[in-house]
Amino acid sequence: MSDNKVGYLERFLGGVDKIESGRPGGISGDRWLTVYYRPEYAPVLLRYLSYGNENVRAETVMLLTDVREPAAADAVRSMSVSDTGKVRGACIGYLNAVSDAGGRVPSLMDVLKHSRGEEFSKAASLMGSLGRKEDIDELRKIYGQVRGEMRKELFGALERIIGRYPDLGPKRGLFLSVPVPPDEDAYDRFITVSTEYLDKRYRENVSAQKKIDAKTANNVSAALAKMRTRIYNESDNLQHYGAEESERTSELTELIRWASEDLASKTVLQGGPGHLCPKCGAQMILYRGLWSCPEC
C-alpha cells in the first residue's frame, strides 16, 4: 500500500472515530478528504457503506457524493431502499449527483473535441472525475489526436477513470498507449516484420528450447508487448485498410497468443522459473534486478 493511500486511510479512520465519539462531520465536513481523494481509494471507502454506525455510513456516502465516485452506485442504490432514513437521504443525494454527472459527459466530450486552452483543461479535469469505463474508447480517439500538454491532461483523465475500475488494471498499459493515425504501408511492414520474428526467429531459436536465459525472455516478452500495443492502437484503422490486413492481423494475433503461452512454459535461467505477472499472467521482465510486467 502506498504512503499516500495509508495517509488517506488514517485520516478517514480519524473521521470515523470522531463520528463514533459523537462529533458529526468527521468525514463529510473534512474538506481534506475531498481534495486528496483518488479513485484507487474507492475499494477501501466502499467497505464502510456496511459499517455498523449509521452516521458513518451516511457521511461516507456524502464523501463519495462530493468526489463523484461512480463505483459506489450499485451499493448506494441498494442502500437507498433498505437502510435507515438518515442514510437513505444521503443516498438520494448521491444518486442525483451521479445521474447529473453522467448527463454532463457528452458535453464535456464535445468540449474536448473542439476546444483548446483553459476550456479544454477544465473539461479534461472534470472528465477524470466523471468519466466511466464506457467513455474510454472515445477519449482515446481524442488522446491520439492532440499533443503536448493537452495529451498529458487526457492521460491524467484516463488514468483516473481506469483507477476506478480494478478489472481494467490488466489493460492499463494498452488504454494509456497512444493510438496511431492510419498508414497502411507502415502497418503492412509491421505485420511482415512481426510475423517473421515469431514464425521464424522465435520458432527456430527459442521455441525448441526448454530453458532460456533471462535476457532472451526479457527481449521476447518486450517484443510481444509492443506487438499487442500496436495492434490495439491500429484497431480503428483496420476499416480503412484492405481486407488482407484484417486477415493478417488475425494471423499475427494467433502467433502472439501461441508465443506468449510457449514463453510462459520455459524455465528462465539466472532468474528462476515461472516469473509470471500475478495480475495478468504475462511473462515478466528482469531489469536492474527487479521483475516488472510489460503488460501492466
N, C-alpha and C positions, 0 to 999 in steps of 0.2 A: 504494500500500500504506500502511495507517495506521501511525502511530508504535507503537501497541500491538502490532500484528502483527509489525513489524520487530523490536521489542524481544524478543518471544517467540521469534521465529526465531533471533535472535542467541544467546539463552540455550540454546535447543535445540541449535544447532550447537556451542556450547561443550561441551555434554554429549557430542556425537558425538566431538569432539576428545579429550575425557578418555578415552572408551572405547577409541579407537584408540591412545592412548598407554599402554594397559594398566591404566587405572583404572576398574574396573567400577562401575556405579551412577551414571554421569554423567547418565543420563536417568531411569532408574527410581527412583533414590534422591534425585532433586531434587524436593522437595515443591512448590517454587515453580511448576514446570511443570504440576502438577496443579491447584493453586489458581487460577492465572491462565489456564488453558486456556479457549478459546472455540470453539464449533462451527465458526466460519468458518476456523479454523486447520487443520482436518482435511485439506483437499487438500494442504497442504504436508507434513504428517506422513506421509500415505499414501505419498508418494514414497520414503520411507526404508524401506518394507517390502520394497523390492527392492535395498537398499543392499548393497554387496559384503561388508561385515563382518557376520558372523552375530550378534555380540554387539549391534551397533547395531540389527539387525532385531529381535532378541529384546526388547531394552529398549524399543524403540518400541512393540512390541505390548503390553508391560507398562504403558506410559504410557497407551495407548489403552484398556486394561482399566480402569485407575484412574479415567479420566474417563468411562467407559461410552459410548464413541463408537461408535454403531451403523453409521456409514458405512464402517467398516473390515471389516464382517462377511464380505463375499464374498471379499475378498483374504485375510483371515486363514483362512477356511475352506479355501481352496486351499492355503495355506502349511502348514496342519496335517497334510497328507498328502504334501507334496512337499519340505519344507525339511529342515534338519538337526535332529538330536534336540533340541538346546537350544531352537531356535526353535519346534519342534513343541510342546514343553512349555508355552512361553509362550502359544502359540495355543490350546491346550486350556483354559488358564486364562481366556483372553479369551472363548472361546465359551461356557463355563459361566457366566461372569458376565453376558454379554449375554442368554443364554437366561433366566437368573434375573430379569434386569431386565425383559425383555418380559413375564414372568409377573406382575410387580408392577403393571403398568399398569392392569389392571381395578380392582384395589383402590384405587389412587390416584385413579382416575376417580370411584369411589364416594365417596371422602372429599371430593373437590372438589364433588360434587353435594349432599352432605348435611351438611358440617361448616363451621365458622366459626373465626375466630381463629387461634391458633398452629398448630392441626392443619391448617387449610386452607393456611396459608403454607408449611408444610413439604412438603405434598403438591404444591403448585404448583412449588416449587423442584426437587423430585425429578422431577416431570413434565418440566420443562425439560431435565433430563439424560437421562431415559429415553424420553421420548415419540418416536413415529415419525410419519411423514407421514400414515399411515392414522388417526392419533388426532386430527388437526387438526379435522375436521368436528365431532366430539363435543365437543372442547374449546371450539370456537367457540360452541356452544349454551350452555354454562355461562358463557362470557365475556359473552354478551349478557344474561344473567340477573342478573349481580352488578354491584356499583357500587364506587366509591371505590378503596381500597387493594387490595381483592380483584381488581378488574378490572386494576389495574396489575400485580399479581403474575401473573395469567394472561397479560397482554400480554407480560411478560418470558418466560414459559414458551413461548408460541407463537413469539416472536422467536427463541429459542434452537433450537427444533425446525426452523423454517424455514431458519435459518442452516446447518443440517447438510446440506441438500439444495439444491445450486446450481440444479437445474431448477425449484425453486419460486420463485426470485428474481423473475421477471417478475410473479408474482401476490402478492408480499409485501404490497402495499398492500391488496389485497382480503382476504387472510387476517387482517390486523390491524385491519380495519374492524369496526364493531360491528353484529351482527345486530339487526334491529328487531322488536318484537312485532307480531303480526297486527293490521292495521287496514285493512279492505278499502276504506273510503271514502277514507282518506288515500292509499292506493296507487292507487286509481282516479284521483284528482286528479293524482298524479304522472305516471301514464301519459298522461293527457289533455294536461297542460302540456308534457311532453317530446315527445310526438308532434307537437303543434302547432309547437313550437320547431324541430324538424328538418324536418318535412314542409312547413312554410310559410315560416317566417322564414329558416332556413338555405338552403332550396332557392331562395328568391327573392333573397336578399340576398348570399349567399356562393357557392353552388354555381355560379352563372352566371359568376363571375369567375375569371380565370386567376391574377391576382395579388391578394394581400390583405395588409393591414398586420399587424404583429406583435401588436398589441392584439387584433384580431379573431381571429387564430389562437389566442392565449392563451385568450380567452374561450370559444371553441368547444371547444377541447381540454379545458379545465377542466370545461365542462358535460358533455361526453361521459364524462369520468372519473367524475363524480358519478352519472350515469345508470347506468353499468356497476356501480358500487358498490352503488347502491340495489337494482338488480335482483338482484345476487348475495346481498345481505342479506335479500331477500324470498323467496329460492328455497324455503325450508322452509315459508313461509306460503301458497304457492300452493295447497296441498292444502286449505286452509281457505276459500279464495275460490271464486267461481263459475268455471265453465269459460270464460266470456268473458274473465276476467282472464288466464288462461293464454294464450289466443289473442292478446290484445292485447299481452302480454309478448313473444311471439314476433315480432309485427309490429314492436314498438319495437326489439327486439334486431337485427332486419334493418336497420332505419333507422340504428341506431348504427353497424353494420358499414359500410353504404354511406357515411355521412357521414365516418367515420374514413378510409376509402380516398380519398374525394374531397378531404378536407382535406390529406392527405399529398401529393396531386398538385399542390397550389398552390405558387406562388412567394411566399415570405413577405418582404415589403419591410421594410427597416430592420434586418433580422436575417439576411438571406441565405436562399437556398432550402434545402429538404431537411433541416431540423433535426428529424430523427427519432431516437428513442432507440435506441442501438446494442444494447440488451438485448432490448427487446420490439417495437420498430418503431413505437411510438405517436408522435404529434406532441408535441414538447417545448414547454415554456412558458418565455418570457423574462421573468425577474423580477429587477429590480435589476442588470441586466447579466449575469445568469447563466442559462444554459439548464438546465432540470430537467424530469424526466419525471413527470407526474401519476400514471402507472400504476405506476411503480417506487418 
